[in-house]
Amino acid sequence: MTSHFIKSTIIILRSKDRAQCLKEILLSKGYKVIIEPIISIYSYDYVPIDFNKVDAIMFTSVNSVKILKSNVNKKAIKNIKTYCVGDITEKWAKKSGFNCVRTSAYSGATLEKAIIKNSKNFKKEIIIFGGEKIAHNPIPAFKKAGIDCRRIILYKTIPIKNLSDSCKGSLINKNVSHIIFYSPYIAEVFDKMTKEYSLKDVTAVCLGENTNRILKKNKWKKVLTINNVKPKSFANSIMGG
């Protein structure tokens, strides 16, 4: 039996609703999967917005969709163009009544470019809804393109105190082949939580160069960088590597 099959557990550092699609793909390929959300979400008090002055909405996370949905009337947002980072966020936004614009974007950076391309008829502002931590900030590019925009922070994230028993057990027993990171912040949090574990034989699979830099700074030996947020891209990279 090869080491690939011995070390067949993959840890996804993400909330269960956002990680489920990738988990199902990996399970179908024979991997064991642990979804390990290592942050908790705390919403800020919502300040009402006049959506009559808004041309478009950009969501950077599912959490943003959920929070805004619970605070606005569907009629206020049903005709506003809505752009989402990732298929899972878009799925939640559509389900919540937002007017999602389909693009070929596969990351925050490529969505930024798609919005700029589609912004010729914008006369009002674009609002970027997200948390305190953001993997890619589109505001500099938007402003350079002459787009009126602002960022509204809906929530903050707090690291959890302890990993789950299943996650700790797999790390202790060295049954983990890959750990998936979606942001620089998650990489920093996980590094602080796992100082006592040996991860030299584990491959870090990360979204974007910013996360890559954090992992390499923290002395990860094996880092695989993905620039496409789609679950199939992560799965294909893991199976190919």
JOPEQUI-V792961 format. One record per residue. N is the residue number from 1. NEAR is the number of other ideal C-beta (glycine too) atoms within 10 Angstrom. D_CENTER is the distance of its C-alpha to the mean C-alpha in Angstrom with 2 decimals. Layout:
n: (N/N)
near: (NEAR/NEAR)
d_center: (D_CENTER/D_CENTER)
//
This chain:
n: (1/2/3/4/5/6/7/8/9/10/11/12/13/14/15/16/17/18/19/20/21/22/23/24/25/26/27/28/29/30/31/32/33/34/35/36/37/38/39/40/41/42/43/44/45/46/47/48/49/50/51/52/53/54/55/56/57/58/59/60/61/62/63/64/65/66/67/68/69/70/71/72/73/74/75/76/77/78/79/80/81/82/83/84/85/86/87/88/89/90/91/92/93/94/95/96/97/98/99/100/101/102/103/104/105/106/107/108/109/110/111/112/113/114/115/116/117/118/119/120/121/122/123/124/125/126/127/128/129/130/131/132/133/134/135/136/137/138/139/140/141/142/143/144/145/146/147/148/149/150/151/152/153/154/155/156/157/158/159/160/161/162/163/164/165/166/167/168/169/170/171/172/173/174/175/176/177/178/179/180/181/182/183/184/185/186/187/188/189/190/191/192/193/194/195/196/197/198/199/200/201/202/203/204/205/206/207/208/209/210/211/212/213/214/215/216/217/218/219/220/221/222/223/224/225/226/227/228/229/230/231/232/233/234/235/236/237/238/239/240/241)
near: (5/6/9/11/10/11/19/17/23/27/27/25/23/23/20/11/15/21/23/16/17/23/19/12/18/24/12/9/12/10/19/16/21/21/21/22/17/23/20/13/17/11/14/13/6/13/8/8/17/7/18/8/11/19/18/21/26/23/27/26/28/23/22/25/26/18/19/22/16/10/14/17/9/10/9/15/20/12/8/18/19/23/26/27/28/24/14/23/22/22/16/23/24/15/11/19/16/24/14/20/18/10/16/7/21/17/20/20/16/17/24/23/15/15/25/18/10/14/19/6/7/19/8/13/14/24/21/24/21/21/22/12/18/19/21/17/14/25/15/9/16/22/11/9/16/9/18/16/20/11/16/15/14/24/19/14/18/10/14/13/8/9/19/15/8/14/21/16/13/21/21/12/10/16/14/22/24/23/26/26/29/24/24/22/21/25/27/18/20/23/17/11/17/18/7/8/14/10/19/10/12/22/21/24/26/29/26/21/12/15/24/21/15/22/24/15/12/16/9/20/12/15/17/17/18/22/14/17/23/16/21/12/16/25/21/14/17/21/13/7/11)
d_center: (34.57/32.13/29.61/26.81/27.97/28.79/25.33/23.47/20.94/17.23/15.01/11.35/9.88/7.75/9.37/11.99/11.42/8.01/9.50/12.90/13.05/12.44/14.78/17.39/17.47/17.97/20.50/22.41/22.83/24.37/21.77/21.41/17.93/16.93/13.82/13.75/11.74/13.07/12.43/14.08/13.50/16.60/17.20/19.55/22.60/22.00/24.30/25.52/24.95/27.49/25.62/28.85/27.98/24.56/24.19/20.47/17.23/13.81/10.83/7.54/6.25/8.37/9.98/11.39/12.87/14.44/15.94/17.32/18.65/20.66/22.16/23.26/25.82/24.72/27.67/26.37/23.22/24.38/25.55/22.97/20.91/17.21/14.52/10.93/7.94/7.74/10.51/9.30/8.81/12.08/13.72/13.40/14.61/17.50/18.44/18.59/20.97/19.16/20.66/17.88/18.81/18.11/17.49/17.21/14.14/11.58/9.37/9.41/12.77/14.30/13.51/15.21/18.15/18.37/18.64/21.26/23.13/23.24/24.20/27.92/29.02/26.92/29.39/27.42/24.12/20.42/18.40/14.79/13.47/10.77/11.01/13.11/10.58/8.94/7.97/10.33/13.17/15.08/18.04/20.32/20.24/20.75/23.66/25.12/25.18/26.99/24.41/24.81/21.47/20.17/17.09/17.26/15.53/15.42/14.43/14.28/12.90/15.60/15.64/17.46/20.94/21.25/19.62/20.77/24.08/22.81/20.28/23.04/25.58/23.76/23.26/26.90/28.22/26.27/25.11/21.60/21.10/17.36/14.52/10.92/8.81/5.25/6.76/10.51/10.81/9.88/12.29/14.86/14.82/15.22/17.91/19.85/19.81/21.11/23.90/26.48/25.00/25.84/22.86/24.84/24.83/21.15/18.92/15.57/13.14/10.57/8.30/10.65/13.93/13.09/11.55/14.55/16.93/16.01/16.50/19.72/20.92/20.64/22.84/20.73/23.15/21.06/17.82/16.46/14.17/12.23/11.63/10.69/7.43/10.05/10.85/14.37/13.66/12.39/15.35/17.79/17.08/17.65/20.74/21.97/21.71)
//
